Amino acid sequence: MKRFLVKADAVIAKVGDWALVVSGVLILVMGFLTSYGVGKRYLFRNPDPYTYELSVIFLVTCILLAIPGIQWHRRNLRVDFIVNHLPARWQGVITDLFTTILALVFVSIVIWKSWGIFLYSFQTGETSQSAWQEPLWPMKLLVPLTMGWLFLTLISQLVHGVLHVITGKAREDTRIQL
């Protein structure tokens, strides 16, 4: 069982890290696209209809790809001014178990609903209303895929949280201390 958890964690971490790298590259690409679009519009008086659309697609992709990796590294925002006043064991129960279970419920609903939205978009051949009229189903497929990866990440963190609460060991806190 321990070997499986170690291998699963390695795969989750590796894919999450690659997704974060791709997200970073997409931010750079969005910067170039926006600069190109602004330059073409204001310097040459010839607006490009595709730069805005591509930037939106890359922005959504960037956000969706980054969420599981950020969750894996526990670099998300957390308001813990109440939890910090509780004993260490209760802090572990709330931060490692309760919030993870709530996140799993939320992510499950997002996966369920977004899968239906993707299927409808794919079956009807839905396209955007822009001049480009690109198909929307690839972007809509990205939501259940990345949320599925987030679900696996949360399951792994829940297993580790249960182990930490049972053994009484506190997990390493990777949040940035202010």
C-alpha positions in Angstrom: 0.0 0.0 0.0 2.8 2.4 0.9 4.6 1.7 -2.4 1.3 2.5 -4.3 0.9 5.8 -2.4 4.5 6.8 -3.1 4.1 6.0 -6.9 0.7 7.7 -7.1 2.1 10.8 -5.3 5.0 10.9 -7.7 2.7 10.8 -10.7 0.4 13.4 -9.3 3.4 15.7 -8.5 5.0 15.2 -11.9 1.9 15.9 -13.9 1.0 18.9 -11.6 4.5 20.4 -12.0 4.3 20.0 -15.8 0.9 21.6 -15.8 2.3 24.5 -13.8 5.1 24.9 -16.4 2.6 24.9 -19.2 0.5 27.5 -17.4 3.6 29.7 -17.0 4.4 29.4 -20.7 0.8 30.2 -21.6 1.1 33.4 -19.5 4.2 34.4 -21.6 2.3 33.6 -24.8 -0.7 35.7 -23.7 1.7 38.6 -23.1 3.1 38.3 -26.6 -0.4 37.9 -28.1 -1.7 40.9 -26.3 1.3 43.0 -27.3 0.9 41.9 -30.9 -2.8 42.7 -30.9 -2.3 46.1 -29.3 0.5 46.9 -31.7 -1.5 45.8 -34.8 -4.5 47.8 -33.6 -2.9 51.1 -32.6 0.2 51.2 -34.8 -1.1 49.8 -38.0 -4.8 50.6 -37.5 -5.6 47.0 -38.5 -7.1 45.1 -35.5 -6.6 41.4 -35.4 -9.8 39.5 -34.5 -8.0 36.4 -33.2 -5.6 37.7 -30.6 -8.3 38.4 -28.0 -10.0 35.1 -28.6 -6.7 33.2 -28.3 -5.8 35.1 -25.2 -9.1 34.1 -23.5 -8.6 30.5 -24.5 -5.0 30.5 -23.1 -6.2 32.3 -19.9 -8.8 29.7 -19.2 -6.4 26.9 -20.0 -3.7 28.5 -17.8 -6.1 28.7 -14.8 -7.5 25.2 -15.2 -4.1 23.6 -15.6 -2.7 25.4 -12.6 -5.4 24.6 -10.0 -4.4 20.9 -9.3 -0.6 21.8 -9.2 -1.3 24.6 -6.8 -3.4 22.4 -4.6 -0.7 19.7 -4.6 1.9 22.1 -3.3 -0.7 23.7 -0.9 0.0 27.1 -2.2 -3.6 28.2 -2.3 -5.0 30.9 -0.1 -6.4 29.8 3.3 -7.9 31.9 6.0 -6.8 30.2 9.2 -7.0 32.8 12.0 -9.6 30.7 13.8 -8.0 27.4 13.2 -4.6 28.6 14.6 -6.2 29.0 18.0 -7.2 25.3 18.2 -5.0 22.4 19.4 -2.7 20.9 16.8 -4.8 17.7 16.4 -8.0 19.7 15.7 -6.1 21.9 13.2 -5.1 18.7 11.4 -8.7 17.4 11.4 -10.1 20.7 10.1 -7.4 21.6 7.5 -6.5 18.1 6.3 -9.8 16.3 6.6 -12.8 18.5 6.8 -11.8 21.1 4.1 -10.5 18.3 1.8 -13.8 16.5 2.0 -15.7 19.7 1.3 -13.4 20.3 -1.7 -14.0 16.8 -2.9 -17.8 17.3 -2.8 -17.5 20.6 -4.7 -15.1 19.2 -7.3 -17.3 16.2 -7.8 -20.3 18.4 -8.6 -18.1 20.5 -11.0 -17.0 17.3 -12.8 -20.5 16.0 -13.0 -22.0 19.2 -14.4 -19.1 20.1 -16.7 -19.1 16.7 -18.2 -22.7 17.2 -19.3 -21.9 20.6 -20.6 -19.0 19.2 -22.6 -21.1 16.4 -24.1 -23.8 18.8 -25.2 -21.2 21.1 -26.8 -19.5 18.2 -28.5 -22.8 16.6 -29.8 -24.2 19.9 -31.1 -20.9 21.2 -32.6 -21.1 24.4 -30.6 -18.9 27.2 -31.8 -18.0 30.6 -30.4 -19.8 33.7 -31.6 -16.6 35.4 -32.7 -15.4 35.9 -36.3 -13.2 32.8 -35.9 -16.0 30.5 -34.8 -13.7 28.0 -33.2 -15.3 24.9 -31.6 -16.0 25.2 -27.9 -15.9 21.6 -26.9 -12.1 21.3 -26.4 -12.3 24.1 -23.8 -15.3 22.5 -22.2 -13.6 19.1 -22.1 -10.6 20.7 -20.2 -12.8 21.5 -17.2 -13.8 17.9 -16.3 -10.3 16.7 -17.1 -8.5 19.2 -14.9 -11.1 18.9 -12.2 -10.7 15.1 -12.4 -6.9 15.6 -11.8 -7.8 17.9 -8.9 -10.1 15.2 -7.5 -7.2 12.7 -7.6 -4.9 15.2 -5.9 -7.5 15.8 -3.2 -8.0 12.0 -2.7 -4.2 11.7 -2.2 -4.2 14.6 0.3 -7.2 13.1 2.1 -5.3 9.8 2.5 -2.3 11.6 3.8 -4.5 13.7 6.1 -6.1 10.6 7.6 -2.6 9.1 8.2 -1.4 12.3 9.8 -4.4 12.5 12.1 -4.2 8.9 13.1 -0.4 8.9 13.7 -0.5 12.3 15.4 2.2 13.6 13.1 1.8 17.1 11.6 2.4 17.4 7.9 5.0 19.8 6.7 3.4 23.2 6.2 4.3 24.6 2.7 2.4 27.8 3.0 4.2 31.1 2.7 4.6 32.6 6.2 3.9 36.3 6.3 
